[in-house]
Amino acid sequence: MAKDNTITFFDLALSTGATISPFVWATKYALKHKGFDLDVVPGGFTKIPERTGGVTERLPAIIDDGKWVLDSWGIVEYLDETYPDRPTLIPHPSVAAMTRALDAWFWGVATGPWMRCNCVSYRDLANADDHEYITYSREKMLGQTLEAMQEGYEDRLPQISAALEPLRIALRESKYLGGDTPNYADYRLLGSILFTASVCQNSPVLAEDDPLRPWIDSLLDMFGGLGRHPGLFPLFGLKQREGDPPLFMPPGLGGIHKRNTGIESTRAETQRITEGMAKA
Ligand SMILES: N[C@@H](CCC(=O)N[C@@H](CS)C(=O)NCC(=O)O)C(=O)O
């Protein structure tokens, strides 16, 4: 059991002091959701094995009263199992399944693409002793130079914003993915958004009035403003240029968007889609 309510947390941060990794951000929120104080072990990318006594090359990692727990999912499972009387992160197995699907979708449409829009900044904002490792390893991972990968980001950012419509649709009906209060699904996606905020120094990534903003802002404000680190860059303020797709859409009208509350609620649509049709 956590001594003095404190858990040792191995951070992964940039020279700005801001946490960078989506996994590490999500875990920071998960620990706070459970009500713990963090004893943060600071550091960047190189020397993770040295910092962790040879236990891991990847972060997040925590030590709870002498017990090492690795991996963002491993930590969340451990916290819910070990502290069932504290607020639950994954209140039902379906939340884990759906969060994995949502996270994989978000990774494909946003986390990865935003990373490629900011990969030079990612390297340049890292601690100086991380630069060589980040350049080499990320170029190997992504198959191009960081400069080539980042080039043209201005044209890609609007497309990424436009692709987030499924999330906007969900959050139009619900304050959080967890319902009235956040759960791990919220923190998991927020982790990717905060990762982006730690590196998006060349441009914000979402419109000033993006419908996702109240959800994001409210999560950034939680736990004493955990997501308001001064080293983070503004997320909101992307402008739609000529030729760009709309950065977000108005509420839709089709069956997936609109509740059927009886014949009046669908009359206009039926009229529109049957106009000109021969009467039986
Ligand atoms: N499956 C692991 C993945 C963790 C991971 O890949 N962490 C990256 C940061 S995003 C890391 O520690 N990288 C260190 C490195 O690149 O050397 C988890 O969910 O915790």
The ligand as a MOL file (V3000), in Angstrom:
LIG
                    3D

  0  0  0     0  0            999 V3000
M  V30 BEGIN CTAB
M  V30 COUNTS 20 19 0 0 0
M  V30 BEGIN ATOM
M  V30 1 N 3.4940 -0.3740 -23.9820 0
M  V30 2 C 4.1760 0.6660 -23.2740 0
M  V30 3 C 4.7980 1.6420 -24.2660 0
M  V30 4 C 5.6480 2.6820 -23.5550 0
M  V30 5 C 6.5480 3.4450 -24.5030 0
M  V30 6 O 6.7470 3.0760 -25.6840 0
M  V30 7 N 7.1080 4.5350 -23.9930 0
M  V30 8 C 8.0020 5.3370 -24.7820 0
M  V30 9 C 7.5770 6.8010 -24.7250 0
M  V30 10 S 6.2110 7.1670 -25.7570 0
M  V30 11 C 9.3960 5.3020 -24.1950 0
M  V30 12 O 9.5890 5.0420 -23.0290 0
M  V30 13 N 10.4000 5.5710 -25.0040 0
M  V30 14 C 11.7370 5.5920 -24.5940 0
M  V30 15 C 12.6420 5.5290 -25.7570 0
M  V30 16 O 12.2120 5.7960 -26.8580 0
M  V30 17 O 13.8040 5.2610 -25.5360 0
M  V30 18 C 3.1790 1.3850 -22.3480 0
M  V30 19 O 1.9780 1.4140 -22.6710 0
M  V30 20 O 3.6070 1.8520 -21.2960 0
M  V30 END ATOM
M  V30 BEGIN BOND
M  V30 1 1 1 2
M  V30 2 1 2 3
M  V30 3 1 2 18
M  V30 4 1 3 4
M  V30 5 1 4 5
M  V30 6 2 5 6
M  V30 7 1 5 7
M  V30 8 1 7 8
M  V30 9 1 8 9
M  V30 10 1 8 11
M  V30 11 1 9 10
M  V30 12 2 11 12
M  V30 13 1 11 13
M  V30 14 1 13 14
M  V30 15 1 14 15
M  V30 16 2 15 16
M  V30 17 1 15 17
M  V30 18 2 18 19
M  V30 19 1 18 20
M  V30 END BOND
M  V30 END CTAB
M  END
